[in-house]
Each structure stands twice: as C-alpha cells, then as structure tokens.
Amino acid sequence: MTPILECRALAKVYSGRRALAGINLTVNRGRIVGLLGPNGSGKTTMIKLASGLLTPTSGEILIDGKRPGVQTKRQVSYLPERTYLENWMTVDEMLHFFSDFYDNFNLPKAAEMLQRLGIQPGDRLKTMSKGTKEKVQLILVMSREADLYLLDEPIGGVDPAARDYILHTIISNYNENATVLISTHLISDVEPVLDDVIFINQGYIALTESVDDIREQQGKSVDALFREVFRC
Amino acid sequence: MNWDLKSDRPIYAQLIEQMELRIVAGIYQAGERLPAVRDMAAQAEVNPNTMQKALAELERRGLVYTQRTSGRFITEDREMIRKLRDLLAKTQVEEFLEKMRSLGFSGQEIRQMMEQVLEGTEK
C-alpha cells in the first residue's frame, strides 16, 4: 500500500535560510506519530508542506502518492498552530463552516462532543479561554473522516487537564487506517499515545523509531532520549 | 485500579503485566468479555495499536481469546489463572527476598521478621 506521507529529498529554503535540508521520510498508515524537535527545527514547515500551504524548494512531498492539491486536501485534516477561524464566529457558525468546506466532516459527532464539554452553539470564539479554543478546534479537525491528521502543537499552552482531554480525543477519534502526525516539544505528555517518533533537528531527520523500540533498546523514555540528543 | 505506566520500559510490556494483575485479582473475571480495544486504550490513555499489541500477546499466551464475531474474552481456564497467580506471587517473593538479603538478612531472620510483621497486620 502507498504510504500516507512520503518525503523525497524534500528541501525548503526561506530567503536564504534553510528550514528543511533534503529529508527522506516515509510515514505509514494507522500510526500515531510524534514529530519532535526543538523550536525552529522545521516541524511547522514540514506540516505546512504536507498540507499544501507551502511548496517545496526542491524534492517532493507526497500524500497517498499524490502531490498536495485539491484531492489531498480532502484527505488531510490540518490543525494549525495558530487559528484561521475568526474570533467573531460562534460554535454553530464554525460547525457549518466546516460542514460546507469538507464533505467528510461529521457534524453530529462534532456537535455532540462540544455539547459534552458544555460548549453552547451560540458561544463565540473570542469569549473562550485558550484551552477551550484549542479543544473546539481539535474537535472540528478530528471530526473529519480523513486519512491524515496533521496537528501542529495541539497541546501547547493549555493546562494538564486540557492536555489529557485533547490526547484522549485524538486516540478515541482517529480511525485505525488513518495516521495522526503530532508536532510538539511536550514529549512526556504525548509519549504514551505515540506509535513512532521522528526527531527533527535543524532541518534534518535525526531519528525515526518506534516508542517501544526506544524504550526497549535504550531503557529510557523518549523524553529522556530527546533531552540527550538535543542537549544545549 | 489505575493503569500505572512507567516511562522507561516499553508500554505494551507494562500493559501485559497490568492486564495479568487485573485477571488474577478478578477485576476481569474468567470468561468475561473485554471492552473494545479502543475503549481500553482510551481508559489507559495509550495508543490503540499498543493496546492491540498487548492483547495479541495475552492471546498468544492463552489468557485471552477472540471469538470472531463477538469480541475478546478472558480465558475460562481457571487453572491457568491460578497458575499465573502463583507465578506472579513467586516473582514478588523472590524480589522481596533479594532486597532483604541485600539488607544483610539471613533466611532465618527474614522468617522471623515476616512473622512479626504478619502478626502485627493481622491483629
């Protein structure tokens, strides 16, 4: 089967500064993968290339064997680091916005999850706390029946209870043939839900391995290994 | 009973151990149907693939079996569960003895200490 995400000598240069230095990478289906690296290592660039918001400087990135485009946008559900939703929007408006955009958006499911959190259809984004905003956006993104979920820092800046909720939502909502790519540097929080990790550093892939293999072979957590690999 | 997962060992191996504990302790009864993998994973807050891997290993060991249409069940073989209970207990005792010996206790002293403490807790 075609891997859901494949990078071949993928490079991205921003006005002279190299963000990705020609990486080769294969991500298979049905996995929850952590894209881990320090700030400025290329995580967001990689996710934006996969979602089609950026184009490669050289090399290529393939989603289900295809270059990012109209078809892949249907297959990819992307949670950006910063929201693209307007502050004045109500929950109900956001639900219909998503429903209009994506034919694979499961509106009843999203509405039910929001209701369970006590979020009212008339609530506006701007009146919500940071943690609630993150939860709402995650619910929208995870309620699409996609093949690849790209989550850019989904748990950054929210309290531990909200983190638990978000991780719980991720593991209980992705379908088993879909892949979830989570970029973060909050490793110890995400570690128990990951199958595999990709360490990225200064535009290079430093390591790709399964979490259980790291623990088995190194006798330490991914978090501990990360601290070693990226010691400042 | 909470899922207590340490960060320095493979998660699936720890899930296997904790499932064994639950079976031996009767939290999961012989012949009982297990919840869906996804629900068990969500409860333990781990990846469903990892839970699946742990359950597959328990199945290989015969503690769990799958019925094609109706799900996964704990074995009905009570003898097997009893043996597992003994084995887990033996491991605990061995670990305990090792620690006591490292404190310089002889076999005789360990027995005495055990009896003393046991009497204390049984009152």
Boltz contact constraints between the chains, C-beta under 6 A:
constraints:
  - contact:
      token1: [A, 32]
      token2: [B, 47]
      max_distance: 6.0
  - contact:
      token1: [A, 171]
      token2: [B, 41]
      max_distance: 6.0
  - contact:
      token1: [A, 171]
      token2: [B, 42]
      max_distance: 6.0
  - contact:
      token1: [A, 172]
      token2: [B, 42]
      max_distance: 6.0
  - contact:
      token1: [A, 192]
      token2: [B, 45]
      max_distance: 6.0
  - contact:
      token1: [A, 192]
      token2: [B, 46]
      max_distance: 6.0
  - contact:
      token1: [A, 193]
      token2: [B, 47]
      max_distance: 6.0
  - contact:
      token1: [A, 195]
      token2: [B, 47]
      max_distance: 6.0
  - contact:
      token1: [A, 195]
      token2: [B, 49]
      max_distance: 6.0
  - contact:
      token1: [A, 212]
      token2: [B, 10]
      max_distance: 6.0
  - contact:
      token1: [A, 212]
      token2: [B, 12]
      max_distance: 6.0
  - contact:
      token1: [A, 215]
      token2: [B, 9]
      max_distance: 6.0
  - contact:
      token1: [A, 215]
      token2: [B, 10]
      max_distance: 6.0
  - contact:
      token1: [A, 216]
      token2: [B, 10]
      max_distance: 6.0
  - contact:
      token1: [A, 219]
      token2: [B, 8]
      max_distance: 6.0
  - contact:
      token1: [A, 220]
      token2: [B, 8]
      max_distance: 6.0
  - contact:
      token1: [A, 221]
      token2: [B, 7]
      max_distance: 6.0
  - contact:
      token1: [A, 221]
      token2: [B, 8]
      max_distance: 6.0
